[in-house]
Amino acid sequence: MTRQRQLALEFRTWGGKRKRAGRPPKGAVAGVSHLKRPSLSRLHALHVTLRIVAGLPSLRTSTLFARVRQALAHAQQRFGFRLVHFSVQTNHLHLIAETEDARALARGLQGLCVRVARAVNRQLSRTGRVFADRYHARALRTPRAAHSALRYVLLNARKHHGTSRSPKLPPGFIDACSSAPWFDGFCRPSELAFGARAARVGWSEASSLEAPVVPPRTWLLRAGVERYGGVDIDDVPSGEG
């Protein structure tokens, strides 16, 4: 009887978890995890964060911000994507948005990013990438989460001030580099909100649009957030809660 020789099993050396596996980041280091996106619902809202590449000047300079705000306004409502609030900081943007589904979010944000990148490059007379990596999106499914996100985004300028390099902002200050001038949920009356009226007047003179953002449609952002009261304009957010 002939004996059959047992063959050795050869294991593949590719695939699976290993160091430096997967799609490489756009920049020197990975910015946002490439894990599966959170599930979306038209009943919920989203907090989206976009970061720009290193080496660009602050997006909050008057001329550059004017371009960025105009780009955001033109992308405020497209493909089932609605921009409800925003905050532009030196090297990143925070957005609060509503969307019909994942496809609407992807298409809406793609259009928004293209418009902002073109506006920035045109103002700086440059070419090349503007955003550092893919966007980070966090689903807001409860009134508490939505209220915390509103507070975090609209008051984000206070989070980045209060140091020797960035002096503390005065009481009642409204960040003109955000959609805060168009927000009516602050505890302080609009007459006592420093900078709100000037920002709205300046926008109306420079644009044919009533506002750079659209009113919310979801119950969560229209009524749900009111369960936790108004937003203290002088609060300093440390997180979204």
RACORPE-V400763 format. One record per residue. N is the residue number from 1. SS is DSSP state (a for helix, b for strand, c for the rest). OMEGA is omega as a letter, one per 30 degrees, with the letter a starting at -180 (999 if undefined). BURIAL is + if it has 24 or more other C-alpha atoms within 12 Angstrom, else -. Layout:
n:N ss:SS omega:OMEGA burial:BURIAL
n:N ss:SS omega:OMEGA burial:BURIAL
This chain:
n:1 ss:c omega:a burial:-
n:2 ss:c omega:l burial:-
n:3 ss:c omega:l burial:-
n:4 ss:c omega:a burial:-
n:5 ss:c omega:l burial:-
n:6 ss:c omega:a burial:-
n:7 ss:c omega:l burial:-
n:8 ss:c omega:l burial:-
n:9 ss:c omega:l burial:-
n:10 ss:c omega:a burial:-
n:11 ss:c omega:l burial:-
n:12 ss:c omega:a burial:-
n:13 ss:c omega:l burial:-
n:14 ss:c omega:a burial:-
n:15 ss:c omega:l burial:-
n:16 ss:c omega:a burial:-
n:17 ss:c omega:l burial:-
n:18 ss:c omega:a burial:-
n:19 ss:c omega:l burial:-
n:20 ss:c omega:l burial:-
n:21 ss:c omega:l burial:-
n:22 ss:c omega:a burial:-
n:23 ss:c omega:a burial:-
n:24 ss:c omega:l burial:-
n:25 ss:c omega:l burial:-
n:26 ss:c omega:a burial:-
n:27 ss:c omega:a burial:-
n:28 ss:c omega:l burial:-
n:29 ss:c omega:l burial:-
n:30 ss:c omega:a burial:-
n:31 ss:c omega:a burial:-
n:32 ss:c omega:a burial:-
n:33 ss:c omega:l burial:-
n:34 ss:c omega:l burial:-
n:35 ss:c omega:a burial:-
n:36 ss:c omega:l burial:-
n:37 ss:c omega:l burial:-
n:38 ss:c omega:l burial:-
n:39 ss:c omega:a burial:-
n:40 ss:c omega:l burial:+
n:41 ss:c omega:l burial:-
n:42 ss:c omega:l burial:+
n:43 ss:c omega:a burial:+
n:44 ss:c omega:l burial:+
n:45 ss:b omega:a burial:+
n:46 ss:b omega:l burial:+
n:47 ss:b omega:a burial:+
n:48 ss:b omega:l burial:+
n:49 ss:b omega:l burial:+
n:50 ss:b omega:a burial:+
n:51 ss:b omega:a burial:+
n:52 ss:b omega:a burial:+
n:53 ss:c omega:l burial:+
n:54 ss:c omega:l burial:-
n:55 ss:c omega:l burial:-
n:56 ss:c omega:l burial:+
n:57 ss:c omega:a burial:-
n:58 ss:c omega:l burial:+
n:59 ss:c omega:a burial:+
n:60 ss:c omega:l burial:+
n:61 ss:c omega:a burial:-
n:62 ss:a omega:a burial:-
n:63 ss:a omega:a burial:-
n:64 ss:a omega:l burial:+
n:65 ss:a omega:l burial:+
n:66 ss:a omega:l burial:+
n:67 ss:a omega:a burial:+
n:68 ss:a omega:l burial:+
n:69 ss:a omega:l burial:+
n:70 ss:a omega:l burial:+
n:71 ss:a omega:l burial:+
n:72 ss:a omega:a burial:+
n:73 ss:a omega:a burial:+
n:74 ss:a omega:l burial:+
n:75 ss:c omega:a burial:+
n:76 ss:c omega:a burial:+
n:77 ss:b omega:a burial:+
n:78 ss:b omega:l burial:+
n:79 ss:c omega:a burial:-
n:80 ss:c omega:l burial:+
n:81 ss:b omega:a burial:+
n:82 ss:b omega:l burial:+
n:83 ss:b omega:a burial:+
n:84 ss:b omega:l burial:+
n:85 ss:b omega:l burial:+
n:86 ss:b omega:l burial:+
n:87 ss:b omega:a burial:+
n:88 ss:b omega:l burial:+
n:89 ss:c omega:a burial:+
n:90 ss:c omega:a burial:+
n:91 ss:c omega:l burial:+
n:92 ss:b omega:l burial:+
n:93 ss:b omega:l burial:+
n:94 ss:b omega:l burial:+
n:95 ss:b omega:l burial:+
n:96 ss:b omega:a burial:+
n:97 ss:b omega:l burial:+
n:98 ss:b omega:a burial:+
n:99 ss:b omega:l burial:+
n:100 ss:c omega:a burial:+
n:101 ss:c omega:a burial:+
n:102 ss:a omega:l burial:+
n:103 ss:a omega:l burial:-
n:104 ss:a omega:l burial:+
n:105 ss:a omega:a burial:+
n:106 ss:a omega:a burial:+
n:107 ss:a omega:a burial:-
n:108 ss:a omega:l burial:+
n:109 ss:a omega:l burial:+
n:110 ss:a omega:l burial:-
n:111 ss:a omega:l burial:+
n:112 ss:a omega:a burial:+
n:113 ss:a omega:l burial:+
n:114 ss:a omega:a burial:+
n:115 ss:a omega:a burial:+
n:116 ss:a omega:a burial:+
n:117 ss:a omega:l burial:+
n:118 ss:a omega:l burial:+
n:119 ss:a omega:l burial:+
n:120 ss:a omega:a burial:+
n:121 ss:a omega:l burial:-
n:122 ss:a omega:a burial:-
n:123 ss:a omega:a burial:-
n:124 ss:a omega:a burial:-
n:125 ss:c omega:a burial:-
n:126 ss:c omega:l burial:-
n:127 ss:c omega:l burial:-
n:128 ss:c omega:a burial:-
n:129 ss:c omega:l burial:-
n:130 ss:c omega:a burial:+
n:131 ss:b omega:a burial:+
n:132 ss:c omega:a burial:+
n:133 ss:c omega:l burial:+
n:134 ss:c omega:a burial:+
n:135 ss:c omega:l burial:+
n:136 ss:b omega:a burial:+
n:137 ss:b omega:l burial:+
n:138 ss:b omega:a burial:+
n:139 ss:b omega:l burial:+
n:140 ss:b omega:a burial:+
n:141 ss:c omega:a burial:+
n:142 ss:c omega:l burial:+
n:143 ss:a omega:l burial:+
n:144 ss:a omega:l burial:-
n:145 ss:a omega:l burial:+
n:146 ss:a omega:l burial:+
n:147 ss:a omega:l burial:+
n:148 ss:a omega:l burial:+
n:149 ss:a omega:l burial:+
n:150 ss:a omega:l burial:+
n:151 ss:a omega:a burial:+
n:152 ss:a omega:a burial:+
n:153 ss:a omega:a burial:+
n:154 ss:a omega:a burial:+
n:155 ss:c omega:a burial:+
n:156 ss:a omega:l burial:+
n:157 ss:a omega:l burial:+
n:158 ss:a omega:l burial:+
n:159 ss:a omega:a burial:+
n:160 ss:c omega:l burial:+
n:161 ss:c omega:a burial:-
n:162 ss:c omega:l burial:-
n:163 ss:c omega:l burial:-
n:164 ss:c omega:a burial:-
n:165 ss:c omega:l burial:-
n:166 ss:c omega:a burial:-
n:167 ss:c omega:l burial:-
n:168 ss:c omega:a burial:-
n:169 ss:c omega:a burial:+
n:170 ss:c omega:l burial:-
n:171 ss:c omega:l burial:-
n:172 ss:c omega:a burial:+
n:173 ss:b omega:l burial:+
n:174 ss:c omega:a burial:+
n:175 ss:c omega:a burial:+
n:176 ss:c omega:l burial:+
n:177 ss:c omega:l burial:+
n:178 ss:b omega:l burial:+
n:179 ss:c omega:a burial:+
n:180 ss:a omega:l burial:+
n:181 ss:a omega:a burial:+
n:182 ss:a omega:a burial:+
n:183 ss:c omega:a burial:+
n:184 ss:c omega:a burial:+
n:185 ss:c omega:l burial:+
n:186 ss:b omega:l burial:+
n:187 ss:c omega:a burial:-
n:188 ss:c omega:l burial:-
n:189 ss:c omega:a burial:-
n:190 ss:a omega:l burial:-
n:191 ss:a omega:a burial:-
n:192 ss:a omega:l burial:-
n:193 ss:c omega:a burial:+
n:194 ss:b omega:l burial:+
n:195 ss:c omega:a burial:+
n:196 ss:a omega:a burial:+
n:197 ss:a omega:a burial:-
n:198 ss:a omega:a burial:-
n:199 ss:a omega:l burial:+
n:200 ss:a omega:l burial:+
n:201 ss:a omega:l burial:-
n:202 ss:a omega:l burial:-
n:203 ss:a omega:a burial:+
n:204 ss:a omega:l burial:-
n:205 ss:a omega:a burial:-
n:206 ss:a omega:a burial:-
n:207 ss:c omega:l burial:-
n:208 ss:c omega:l burial:-
n:209 ss:c omega:a burial:-
n:210 ss:c omega:a burial:-
n:211 ss:c omega:l burial:+
n:212 ss:c omega:l burial:+
n:213 ss:c omega:l burial:+
n:214 ss:c omega:l burial:+
n:215 ss:c omega:l burial:+
n:216 ss:c omega:l burial:+
n:217 ss:c omega:a burial:+
n:218 ss:c omega:l burial:+
n:219 ss:a omega:a burial:-
n:220 ss:a omega:a burial:+
n:221 ss:a omega:l burial:+
n:222 ss:a omega:a burial:+
n:223 ss:c omega:a burial:-
n:224 ss:a omega:a burial:+
n:225 ss:a omega:a burial:+
n:226 ss:a omega:l burial:-
n:227 ss:a omega:a burial:-
n:228 ss:a omega:l burial:-
n:229 ss:c omega:l burial:-
n:230 ss:c omega:l burial:-
n:231 ss:b omega:l burial:+
n:232 ss:c omega:a burial:+
n:233 ss:c omega:a burial:+
n:234 ss:c omega:a burial:+
n:235 ss:c omega:l burial:+
n:236 ss:c omega:a burial:+
n:237 ss:c omega:l burial:+
n:238 ss:c omega:l burial:-
n:239 ss:c omega:a burial:-
n:240 ss:c omega:a burial:-
n:241 ss:c omega:999 burial:-
